[in-house]
Amino acid sequence: MRRRWVKVLLITVVVLAALFTAADRTAVHYADKEATQLAEEKYGYANTTDGHVDVTIEGFPFLTQAAGENFGHVKLTASRFTIDTTSNLQGGYLHVDRLHLDLRGVRVTSLTARSAEANLVTGTLTLSYEELSGVLSRLTRDGGPLQVSRAPGSNGQAARVKVSGTVGGTALNATGTLLAQGTELSLTVPGVESAGNVWRVGLPEGVNFEAARATADGVEISLVGHQVTLGSSRFGG
């Protein structure tokens, strides 16, 4: 009789655990979707037909974290969204290949306003040489197609890039600088007058670019923020 009672108890515990897990996963899936929608609305990460945004709340159980309105680790990944020059110059659009954010110590500050704070945010933003070549070609006056590629000498927030092509009928072979400061990117190339344009990236308030470097595949920009406010930014509000 006792063995039967123990067996029944074990089965009950297993069933309850399974139901709790299913409820937990359903809840976290819904929360992920809500957070993704918020990121799309607030920061403009879904402004292209082939763009993609994904927010994932890590850790188990989710329901316990939600009850305390504190989440240990949240990941955000956005790809193929577009940023424009600060002056909205025609042809100045630039596709961001990928933005990845790791948010640690996330605390919900307002359910109604859908806002939160994170103790620490780190991440990377990647720009391809193909996209940099395209925007530079579009913005260059009296120039032909320009090709951007890797150059040695990246330092701090300045990534060095090689630019080749023709400008005003003259061959160009120069080293330019992509500078990442605050939430703004600027590209300057000697001999290319219209290359000094500035792009602003929508990032959570308190997150800034930390360093930039030219890699084999593109320019990779690291970013960091402490005591970051989520749900608002200096770009898009």
Secondary structure, DSSP 4 states (H G I P E B T S, - for coil): -HHHHHHHHHHHHHHHHHHHHHHHHHHHHHHHHHHHHHHHHHH-TT-STT-EEEEEE-SS-HHHHHHHTEEEEEEEEEEEEEE-BTT--TT--EEEEEEEEEEEEEEEEETTTTEEEEEEEEEEEEEEHHHHHHHHHHH-TTEEEEEEEE-S--BTTEEEEEEEEEETTEEEEEEEEEEEETTEEEEEETTEEEEEEEEE---EEEEEEEEEEE-SSEEEEEEEEEEEEEEEETTT-
